[in-house]
């Protein structure tokens, strides 16, 4: 009986890329939410559900390489309102802008989990405008800003 020694070399045809992803939200274009002309008295109180001022925005996620399937986190980076830490501060101290996904507020510094399938995905978020309870916001223009950051959990 003869015996043989077998030496086998295995080379993986895979690669591990530790560089930051090139996936993007809305092709890295700014998302502008315009509430139009706002009646300060009609803006709902401290609860976003009570406001008539809402804007629905679709967030599209895309990656240049095909075949990427992964859970992702979308983080809202911005300054919280002084009267409601779950909403974004605006330049009018009596107004706040809320970001909702699936009826839940996403607070500044908070995030929500979603997914990319075959290198793309999307979610609809609702931007809401509401005021500090008991206040009448001053007339005039106002702004708020934030950044959405996509990451892999």
C-alpha positions as a Markdown table, in Angstrom:
| # | Residue | x | y | z |
|---|---|---|---|---|
| 1 | Unk | 0.0 | 0.0 | 0.0 |
| 2 | Unk | 1.4 | 3.3 | -1.0 |
| 3 | Unk | 0.5 | 6.5 | 0.7 |
| 4 | Unk | 0.6 | 10.0 | -0.8 |
| 5 | Unk | 1.1 | 13.3 | 0.9 |
| 6 | Unk | -1.2 | 15.9 | -0.6 |
| 7 | Unk | -0.4 | 19.6 | -0.2 |
| 8 | Unk | -3.1 | 21.9 | -1.4 |
| 9 | Unk | -2.8 | 25.7 | -1.6 |
| 10 | Unk | -6.1 | 27.6 | -1.4 |
| 11 | Unk | -6.2 | 31.1 | -2.6 |
| 12 | Unk | -9.4 | 33.1 | -1.9 |
| 13 | Unk | -10.7 | 35.1 | -4.8 |
| 14 | Unk | -12.2 | 37.6 | -2.4 |
| 15 | Unk | -11.1 | 41.0 | -1.1 |
| 16 | Unk | -11.8 | 43.0 | 2.0 |
| 17 | Unk | -12.2 | 46.7 | 1.4 |
| 18 | Unk | -11.6 | 48.7 | 4.5 |
| 19 | Unk | -12.0 | 52.0 | 2.7 |
| 20 | Unk | -15.2 | 54.1 | 3.4 |
| 21 | Unk | -18.1 | 53.2 | 1.3 |
| 22 | Unk | -19.2 | 55.2 | -1.7 |
| 23 | Unk | -22.8 | 54.5 | -1.1 |
| 24 | Unk | -25.0 | 57.6 | -1.1 |
| 25 | Unk | -28.3 | 59.1 | 0.0 |
| 26 | Unk | -30.1 | 60.8 | -2.8 |
| 27 | Unk | -26.9 | 60.9 | -4.9 |
| 28 | Unk | -25.4 | 63.2 | -2.2 |
| 29 | Unk | -27.7 | 66.0 | -3.3 |
| 30 | Unk | -29.1 | 68.4 | -0.7 |
| 31 | Unk | -32.6 | 67.7 | 0.5 |
| 32 | Unk | -34.5 | 71.0 | 0.7 |
| 33 | Unk | -37.8 | 71.0 | 2.6 |
| 34 | Unk | -39.9 | 74.0 | 2.0 |
| 35 | Unk | -43.0 | 74.5 | 4.2 |
| 36 | Unk | -44.0 | 77.5 | 2.2 |
| 37 | Unk | -45.9 | 80.3 | 3.8 |
| 38 | Unk | -46.5 | 79.4 | 7.5 |
| 39 | Unk | -49.3 | 80.8 | 9.7 |
| 40 | Unk | -47.7 | 81.0 | 13.1 |
| 41 | Unk | -51.0 | 80.4 | 14.9 |
| 42 | Unk | -51.9 | 77.3 | 12.8 |
| 43 | Unk | -48.6 | 75.5 | 13.5 |
| 44 | Unk | -49.3 | 72.7 | 15.9 |
| 45 | Unk | -48.1 | 72.5 | 19.4 |
| 46 | Unk | -45.3 | 70.5 | 20.9 |
| 47 | Unk | -46.6 | 67.3 | 19.4 |
| 48 | Unk | -45.7 | 66.8 | 15.7 |
| 49 | Unk | -48.9 | 64.9 | 15.0 |
| 50 | Unk | -50.9 | 68.1 | 15.7 |
| 51 | Unk | -49.4 | 70.2 | 12.9 |
| 52 | Unk | -50.7 | 70.8 | 9.4 |
| 53 | Unk | -47.2 | 71.6 | 8.2 |
| 54 | Unk | -45.6 | 68.4 | 6.9 |
| 55 | Unk | -43.5 | 67.4 | 3.9 |
| 56 | Unk | -42.9 | 63.8 | 2.8 |
| 57 | Unk | -39.5 | 63.1 | 1.4 |
| 58 | Unk | -38.2 | 59.9 | -0.2 |
| 59 | Unk | -34.6 | 59.0 | 0.8 |
| 60 | Unk | -33.0 | 56.8 | -1.9 |
| 61 | Unk | -29.9 | 54.8 | -1.0 |
| 62 | Unk | -27.6 | 53.6 | -3.7 |
| 63 | Unk | -24.2 | 52.0 | -4.0 |
| 64 | Unk | -22.1 | 51.9 | -7.3 |
| 65 | Unk | -21.2 | 48.2 | -6.9 |
| 66 | Unk | -23.9 | 45.7 | -7.6 |
| 67 | Unk | -24.9 | 43.0 | -5.3 |
| 68 | Unk | -24.6 | 44.8 | -1.9 |
| 69 | Unk | -27.1 | 43.5 | 0.6 |
| 70 | Unk | -26.7 | 45.0 | 4.1 |
| 71 | Unk | -28.6 | 46.5 | 7.0 |
| 72 | Unk | -27.7 | 50.2 | 7.3 |
| 73 | Unk | -28.2 | 52.9 | 9.9 |
| 74 | Unk | -29.3 | 56.4 | 9.0 |
| 75 | Unk | -28.2 | 58.9 | 11.6 |
| 76 | Unk | -29.6 | 62.4 | 11.9 |
| 77 | Unk | -26.8 | 64.8 | 12.9 |
| 78 | Unk | -28.1 | 68.3 | 13.9 |
| 79 | Unk | -28.8 | 70.6 | 16.8 |
| 80 | Unk | -31.7 | 69.7 | 19.0 |
| 81 | Unk | -34.5 | 72.3 | 19.8 |
| 82 | Unk | -34.3 | 73.9 | 23.2 |
| 83 | Unk | -37.9 | 73.1 | 23.9 |
| 84 | Unk | -38.0 | 69.5 | 22.4 |
| 85 | Unk | -34.8 | 67.5 | 22.2 |
| 86 | Unk | -36.5 | 65.1 | 19.8 |
| 87 | Unk | -36.6 | 67.8 | 17.1 |
| 88 | Unk | -34.2 | 70.0 | 15.2 |
| 89 | Unk | -33.7 | 73.6 | 16.3 |
| 90 | Unk | -34.6 | 76.3 | 13.8 |
| 91 | Unk | -33.5 | 79.9 | 13.7 |
| 92 | Unk | -36.8 | 80.8 | 15.2 |
| 93 | Unk | -36.5 | 79.7 | 18.9 |
| 94 | Unk | -40.3 | 78.9 | 19.1 |
| 95 | Unk | -40.3 | 76.5 | 16.0 |
| 96 | Unk | -38.8 | 73.1 | 15.7 |
| 97 | Unk | -38.6 | 70.7 | 12.8 |
| 98 | Unk | -39.2 | 67.0 | 13.4 |
| 99 | Unk | -38.1 | 64.1 | 11.3 |
| 100 | Unk | -40.4 | 61.0 | 11.5 |
| 101 | Unk | -39.9 | 57.6 | 10.1 |
| 102 | Unk | -42.8 | 55.1 | 10.6 |
| 103 | Unk | -44.5 | 57.6 | 12.8 |
| 104 | Unk | -41.6 | 57.8 | 15.3 |
| 105 | Unk | -39.5 | 60.9 | 15.7 |
| 106 | Unk | -35.8 | 60.5 | 14.9 |
| 107 | Unk | -34.1 | 62.8 | 17.4 |
| 108 | Unk | -30.9 | 64.7 | 16.5 |
| 109 | Unk | -28.1 | 62.3 | 17.3 |
| 110 | Unk | -30.5 | 59.4 | 16.8 |
| 111 | Unk | -30.8 | 56.9 | 14.0 |
| 112 | Unk | -33.0 | 54.3 | 12.4 |
| 113 | Unk | -32.2 | 51.0 | 10.9 |
| 114 | Unk | -33.1 | 50.1 | 7.3 |
| 115 | Unk | -31.5 | 48.1 | 4.5 |
| 116 | Unk | -29.9 | 48.1 | 1.1 |
| 117 | Unk | -30.8 | 45.2 | -1.2 |
| 118 | Unk | -28.9 | 44.6 | -4.4 |
| 119 | Unk | -27.2 | 48.0 | -3.9 |
| 120 | Unk | -30.3 | 50.1 | -3.4 |
| 121 | Unk | -33.0 | 51.0 | -1.0 |
| 122 | Unk | -35.4 | 53.7 | 0.1 |
| 123 | Unk | -37.4 | 55.1 | 2.9 |
| 124 | Unk | -40.0 | 57.8 | 3.2 |
| 125 | Unk | -39.6 | 60.3 | 6.0 |
| 126 | Unk | -41.9 | 63.0 | 7.1 |
| 127 | Unk | -40.6 | 66.4 | 8.1 |
| 128 | Unk | -43.0 | 68.2 | 10.4 |
| 129 | Unk | -43.0 | 71.8 | 11.8 |
| 130 | Unk | -44.3 | 72.5 | 15.3 |
| 131 | Unk | -44.1 | 75.2 | 17.9 |
| 132 | Unk | -43.3 | 75.6 | 21.5 |
| 133 | Unk | -46.5 | 75.1 | 23.5 |
| 134 | Unk | -48.0 | 78.4 | 24.5 |
| 135 | Unk | -45.9 | 80.5 | 22.1 |
| 136 | Unk | -46.6 | 82.5 | 19.0 |
| 137 | Unk | -43.6 | 82.2 | 16.7 |
| 138 | Unk | -42.3 | 85.5 | 15.4 |
| 139 | Unk | -43.1 | 86.3 | 11.8 |
| 140 | Unk | -40.3 | 86.0 | 9.2 |
| 141 | Unk | -38.1 | 83.4 | 7.5 |
| 142 | Unk | -36.5 | 80.6 | 9.4 |
| 143 | Unk | -34.1 | 77.8 | 8.6 |
| 144 | Unk | -32.9 | 74.5 | 10.1 |
| 145 | Unk | -30.2 | 72.2 | 8.9 |
| 146 | Unk | -29.0 | 68.7 | 9.6 |
| 147 | Unk | -27.0 | 65.9 | 8.0 |
| 148 | Unk | -28.0 | 62.3 | 7.3 |
| 149 | Unk | -25.2 | 59.9 | 7.7 |
| 150 | Unk | -25.4 | 56.3 | 6.4 |
| 151 | Unk | -23.3 | 53.6 | 8.1 |
| 152 | Unk | -23.2 | 49.8 | 8.5 |
| 153 | Unk | -24.2 | 48.7 | 12.0 |
